[in-house]
Amino acid sequence: MSDSESVPPAGTPEAAAPPGPARRIASGYAFTGPALDLGALLWDGRCLPGAPVRVPLSVFNRHGLVAGATGTGKTKTLQLIAEQLSARGVPVFLADVKGDLSGIARPGQDDDRVRRRAGDVGQEWTPASFPAEFYALGGLGHGIPVRAAVTSFGPLLLAKALGLNRTQEQSLALIFHYADGKGLELVDLKDLRAVTAFLTSDAGRSELKTVGGLSSATAGVILRSLTAFEAQGMADFFGEPEFDTADLLRTAPDGRGVVSVLELPAVQDRPLLFSTFLMWLLADLFHDLPEVGDVDQPKLVFFFDEAHLLFDDASKAFLESVTRTVRLIRSKGVGVFFVTQTPKDVPGDVLAQLSNRIQHALRAFTPDDHKALRATVRTFPESAYDLEELLTGLGTGEAVVTVLGESGAPTPVAATRLRAPESLMGPVDTAALDEAVRRSPLHGRYAQAVDRESAYERLSAARPPQTAPSPPPRQRPRAEPSLVEQVVNSGVFRSLARSVGTQLGREITRSLFGTARRRR
């Protein structure tokens, strides 16, 4: 199934009339409504350009999985789908871990390889560019800075980024609730560190005992984790101006969907952080979008690259929240595609919600590889192919496909040679990328970080001066209680904290992830 194999020319009787089994597979992809073209059917070692493999536009909010070994073409598949969604007026979000997707903003380059692929699949290839915005987490890298306030990020996601265990995760949720109850706004990491330090100080130790099972030792562990987190340069990701995820839903003046590319090469060594940050983006969208049910086309399609990082060592509460978010956001018109190496990287409850599957080649060099291969085969419907043999023999840019059809039933499994993207298959140079960022209408809104008064400043101001002499007792005026005194003596808060208890650690009731709705 390599590119060098001879195939019947498009339009010939052999191409137009595939053999019996292939004809039955091809009929499963003959949709009547708008659909995206993935490529052409592979059968018995031949590519059949007269048998296109397509995906209905209306099912992109039913989520999907793009999987395959390194180097099998997953990134180009994302680019191919993103181009066609944009052309249909659908905004797209791409997590660009390796820096390969910025080329979507530039026309592709015509060469022999592209022409050969286009001829194989019956594609009329034309170089094209697509409207794109480039973002970078905290401004680290080439892109508009994307930041989140600590309160908005929430305790479950932050616990995942900090690598906390379940008990520590629950305790962090109580600290968030404590700050909320006292009006101590958590904007950046130093705010959260200040509140946690107060609770472990002599002044706050008595209040610590009232906060629903939060122990001094656990609070100390959280404080040390936060300090180490900041020392690794993570503070840049948290703060203001906070990114408004509504900016991901824009269309260009010509009606095409804007492709939002989150450039992640500068933070490749912090995979846990960027995976949880992507989940924050999705959770924030869930908060703000109205229910729309089934739609003719999605409002946004979100591609979640390196998805296994999100689920590694995740707590039960976190996994439950991810599962609920994926399940419920479909009715908001948002599709989520997880991109990873094997389906087993995604928990079964999440995998069960992914209706569209594009499986690139798998390698089977070790016993563990063979076990993963067999597990992958079991996730597919019954097939006319020998999938174990097929999945190890696919070439680069080929995949096994099954999607949700217009009737709601899955399509037959189809080995597919994928089309060539029409935009540049590779990164643009950094100078051009930086210029595109500076020209963006969003640059002025997000480029400059803002550090306003929040929990850190309020707690610092509440501490009495260490060197100021105390006035004589008879001359001391009756003063308003300091913030520290208000915190320590809050009977209402003590009662609330005790009543909520450790249940808050499992999930703050404000939202799926314990995140707060942003102030618009």
C-alpha positions, 0 to 999 in steps of 0.5 A: 500500500505504498505511494509507488503502487500503480493504481487505476486512473481516476474516471476509469471503469475500474476506479468507478466500480470497485469490486464487491466487498469494496463496493459495499464499504464505499456505499457506507460513505455515500452521504447526501449532506455536506461532508469532508473528504478524507481520501480514497478506499484501499482494497486488495493492495490498490487505491480506488479513487472512485471510492471516496472516504468521507465524514459528514460535517454534522457528526464532528461534534460527536468527537473522535480519535486520531491514533497511530505510531510516531511518524505515521502521519497523524499531524498531516491528518489534523491539518487536512481536517482543519483545512476543510473545516475552516473552508466550511466556516467552522473554527478549529483549535489545534494543539501544535506540540512539535511546531509543525502546524503553523504552515496552515497559514501559508499555501502548500508547495506543489511537488511530485509527491503531492501530485502523486498523492492527489492522483492516487486519491482523485484529488484536485489539489490547489495550494491554499492558505487558511486564516490562523491565529497563533497562541503561546502558553503564558507567552513562552514561545511565538504566539499571543499569550494565553493565561488563566487566573488560578481561580478560573483554572480551579483545584482539580486541574491545578492538582493535576498540574502539580502532581498532587495525590487524591488527599492533597487534591481534596485539600487544595479544593478546600483552600480554594473554597476558603479563599472564595469565602473570604473574598481573597481573589486567586489570580496568580500563583503567588496569591494561592501561595500567600493564602496557603502560607497564611493557613500554615502560619501561627496566625492562621493555624487555629482557622486551619483546624476548622477547614473540613479536615485540611491538615497542617501537614497536607497544607505544607506539602501543597505550599512546597509544591507551589513553591517548586512549581513557580521555581520551574518557571510555571508562574507565567501561565497564571495571571491576567489578562485571562484569555477569553475562550470566545476568541476561539469561535471567530470566523474570518471576514470571508466566512472561513473559520479561524484556525487557532494554533496553540504553539507548544514547542517551547513547553514540550518539557512541561507536558503535564501542564499543557495537557491540563491547560488544554482541558481548562480551555475546553471546560471554560468553553463548556461554561459559556456556550448555550445548549444547541443539541444536534447541529448541521455543523459544529461551532468549534472542533478541538484537537487535543494532541498528546492526549495520553498525558492528560490521563496519566496518573489522573485521580478518579475525580479528575477522570470523572470530570473529563468524561462528563465534560466530553459527554456534555459539551457535544450538546454545546456544538463542540467536537473534541478529537483526542490525538495519541498513539494507541486507543488504550491511552484513552480511558474506556469511558472517554473512548466510548464517546468518540464516534469517529476513528482514524487509526494510522499504522501501529508497530508491533516489535515487542510483546507489549506492542502485540498486546496493544495491537490486539487491544486496538483491533477489538475496539473496531466494529466487525471488518472485511479486513484482517485488521491485525495485518492491515494496521501493521502494514499501512504506509505513512498517510494511510489509516483505517477509518470508521465514522458516524454516518448520517443515520447515526450508525457507524460506517464500515471499516475502511482502509484509506489513503488520505488526501494531501493538505493544501497548505504548507506541510511544515512550519513557517519561519519564526520571523513570519510567525512573530509578524503575524502575531503582532498584526493580530487584533488580539495582540493588544488585548493579551500581550501585556501581563497585568498584576492587580490587587488580589489575595497576595497584596491584601494579605501583605497589607493586612500584616502589621509592621514589624518595626513600628512601636506599639502606642500606649494602651490608653491611647490606642484607638478602637480599630477595624478588624484586620483581614487576618482577624476577619479570616480567623474569626469568621464563624460563618465560614467555619460553619460552612467549611465544616458542612461542606467537608471533604466532599469539596475535594471531590468536586467543587459545585461551581462546575465540572472542574471546580473552576469559576466563571470568569468576569466578563 
